[in-house]
Amino acid sequence: MTQVTLKAGEFTVDADLIAAAFALDQQAVQARMRAGEITSRCATGVGEDEGRFQLSFHYQSRALRLIVDGSGRILSKAMEVTGHRRRAAAASAPSA
């Protein structure tokens, strides 16, 4: 199996790819996705990015971003620190 496949308009990403990015094992990825701890999004390219898709996976304060073409071929892969947890903590801090 390739790491990313597109069938009937839905992407399937190999759990090993996500596991490696977040330093987890495949079973942990599946469990955390079921629990909503790892979330995902898909954005469709427009204009000069038409025919490309951005698949984003978020876990804790990190994000794996994959740019893929319509056949599922990975064009680029990046890890980012999103700071999501820090913003949420700051937003809930009492004001002075």
Buried (B, 14 or more C-beta within 10 A) or exposed (E): EEBBBBEEEEBEBBBEBBBBBBEBEBEBBBEBBEEEEBEBEEEEBEEEEEEBBBBBBBBEBBBBBBBBBEEBEBEEBEEEEBEBEEEEEEEEEEEE
